Amino acid sequence: MTTHSPMYIIGYLNKTLEIMQIDRDVLMNLQELQEDVAEHFTDENFPMSGEVYWTAVECLATAKLAELRGELVADEV
């Protein structure tokens, strides 16, 4: 049986700079899921490039993190 060391992510948690821990296997599963979603989404919305897709995801993630930190109130649709 192999053991994997955890991965550490530095970021803000509850408005405080924190070191967060995530299991390496969980992180790899998340990465694979995101890459599958990116491939499917760009194939379905051709001619969207991967760079446009990941830039949009980066913007959405930045906005979501600001919302979770209470720095931004999302508009209701």
Phi and psi in degrees as GROMACS dihedral restraints (atoms count N, CA, C in turn):
[ dihedral_restraints ]
;  ai    aj    ak    al  type     phi  dphi    fc
    3     4     5     6     1  -100.3    20    10
    4     5     6     7     1   145.5    20    10
    6     7     8     9     1  -111.8    20    10
    7     8     9    10     1   143.0    20    10
    9    10    11    12     1  -108.9    20    10
   10    11    12    13     1   137.2    20    10
   12    13    14    15     1   -76.2    20    10
   13    14    15    16     1   149.1    20    10
   15    16    17    18     1   -71.6    20    10
   16    17    18    19     1   158.6    20    10
   18    19    20    21     1   -99.1    20    10
   19    20    21    22     1   149.7    20    10
   21    22    23    24     1  -118.3    20    10
   22    23    24    25     1   138.0    20    10
   24    25    26    27     1  -123.8    20    10
   25    26    27    28     1   130.3    20    10
   27    28    29    30     1   -98.5    20    10
   28    29    30    31     1   125.5    20    10
   30    31    32    33     1  -169.5    20    10
   31    32    33    34     1  -177.4    20    10
   33    34    35    36     1   -90.5    20    10
   34    35    36    37     1   131.7    20    10
   36    37    38    39     1  -133.1    20    10
   37    38    39    40     1   120.3    20    10
   39    40    41    42     1    54.6    20    10
   40    41    42    43     1    43.3    20    10
   42    43    44    45     1    65.9    20    10
   43    44    45    46     1    14.0    20    10
   45    46    47    48     1  -122.5    20    10
   46    47    48    49     1   135.4    20    10
   48    49    50    51     1   -66.1    20    10
   49    50    51    52     1   122.2    20    10
   51    52    53    54     1  -131.7    20    10
   52    53    54    55     1   157.7    20    10
   54    55    56    57     1  -101.5    20    10
   55    56    57    58     1   117.1    20    10
   57    58    59    60     1  -104.4    20    10
   58    59    60    61     1   146.5    20    10
   60    61    62    63     1  -110.5    20    10
   61    62    63    64     1   137.2    20    10
   63    64    65    66     1  -138.9    20    10
   64    65    66    67     1   138.5    20    10
   66    67    68    69     1   -63.7    20    10
   67    68    69    70     1   138.3    20    10
   69    70    71    72     1   -57.8    20    10
   70    71    72    73     1   -41.8    20    10
   72    73    74    75     1   -65.4    20    10
   73    74    75    76     1   -39.0    20    10
   75    76    77    78     1   -64.5    20    10
   76    77    78    79     1   -42.7    20    10
   78    79    80    81     1   -62.9    20    10
   79    80    81    82     1   -41.3    20    10
   81    82    83    84     1   -65.2    20    10
   82    83    84    85     1   -39.5    20    10
   84    85    86    87     1   -62.5    20    10
   85    86    87    88     1   -41.5    20    10
   87    88    89    90     1   -63.1    20    10
   88    89    90    91     1   -43.6    20    10
   90    91    92    93     1   -61.8    20    10
   91    92    93    94     1   -46.4    20    10
   93    94    95    96     1   -61.6    20    10
   94    95    96    97     1   -41.6    20    10
   96    97    98    99     1   -61.1    20    10
   97    98    99   100     1   -46.4    20    10
   99   100   101   102     1   -63.5    20    10
  100   101   102   103     1   -38.8    20    10
  102   103   104   105     1   -68.2    20    10
  103   104   105   106     1   -37.3    20    10
  105   106   107   108     1   -64.1    20    10
  106   107   108   109     1   -43.0    20    10
  108   109   110   111     1   -62.8    20    10
  109   110   111   112     1   -43.5    20    10
  111   112   113   114     1   -60.6    20    10
  112   113   114   115     1   -45.7    20    10
  114   115   116   117     1   -62.1    20    10
  115   116   117   118     1   -46.7    20    10
  117   118   119   120     1   -62.7    20    10
  118   119   120   121     1   -46.8    20    10
  120   121   122   123     1   -64.3    20    10
  121   122   123   124     1   -43.8    20    10
  123   124   125   126     1   -70.5    20    10
  124   125   126   127     1   -32.2    20    10
  126   127   128   129     1   -65.9    20    10
  127   128   129   130     1   -39.9    20    10
  129   130   131   132     1   -75.7    20    10
  130   131   132   133     1   -24.4    20    10
  132   133   134   135     1  -116.7    20    10
  133   134   135   136     1    38.4    20    10
  135   136   137   138     1   -56.2    20    10
  136   137   138   139     1   137.1    20    10
  138   139   140   141     1  -101.2    20    10
  139   140   141   142     1    47.0    20    10
  141   142   143   144     1   -71.3    20    10
  142   143   144   145     1   130.4    20    10
  144   145   146   147     1   -85.0    20    10
  145   146   147   148     1   161.7    20    10
  147   148   149   150     1   -61.3    20    10
  148   149   150   151     1   -36.1    20    10
  150   151   152   153     1   -65.1    20    10
  151   152   153   154     1   -41.6    20    10
  153   154   155   156     1   -63.9    20    10
  154   155   156   157     1   -44.0    20    10
  156   157   158   159     1   -59.0    20    10
  157   158   159   160     1   -52.3    20    10
  159   160   161   162     1   -68.3    20    10
  160   161   162   163     1   -30.3    20    10
  162   163   164   165     1   -65.8    20    10
  163   164   165   166     1   -42.7    20    10
  165   166   167   168     1   -63.9    20    10
  166   167   168   169     1   -41.9    20    10
  168   169   170   171     1   -62.7    20    10
  169   170   171   172     1   -40.5    20    10
  171   172   173   174     1   -60.5    20    10
  172   173   174   175     1   -44.3    20    10
  174   175   176   177     1   -64.1    20    10
  175   176   177   178     1   -43.6    20    10
  177   178   179   180     1   -63.7    20    10
  178   179   180   181     1   -40.6    20    10
  180   181   182   183     1   -65.5    20    10
  181   182   183   184     1   -41.5    20    10
  183   184   185   186     1   -61.1    20    10
  184   185   186   187     1   -44.3    20    10
  186   187   188   189     1   -65.7    20    10
  187   188   189   190     1   -40.7    20    10
  189   190   191   192     1   -64.6    20    10
  190   191   192   193     1   -42.2    20    10
  192   193   194   195     1   -62.9    20    10
  193   194   195   196     1   -40.7    20    10
  195   196   197   198     1   -63.0    20    10
  196   197   198   199     1   -39.2    20    10
  198   199   200   201     1   -64.6    20    10
  199   200   201   202     1   -44.4    20    10
  201   202   203   204     1   -64.8    20    10
  202   203   204   205     1   -29.3    20    10
  204   205   206   207     1   -84.2    20    10
  205   206   207   208     1    -3.7    20    10
  207   208   209   210     1    80.4    20    10
  208   209   210   211     1    13.4    20    10
  210   211   212   213     1   -86.9    20    10
  211   212   213   214     1   -11.4    20    10
  213   214   215   216     1  -148.1    20    10
  214   215   216   217     1   137.9    20    10
  216   217   218   219     1  -107.8    20    10
  217   218   219   220     1   119.6    20    10
  219   220   221   222     1   -71.5    20    10
  220   221   222   223     1   140.0    20    10
  222   223   224   225     1   -71.1    20    10
  223   224   225   226     1   139.0    20    10
  225   226   227   228     1   -83.7    20    10
  226   227   228   229     1   142.7    20    10
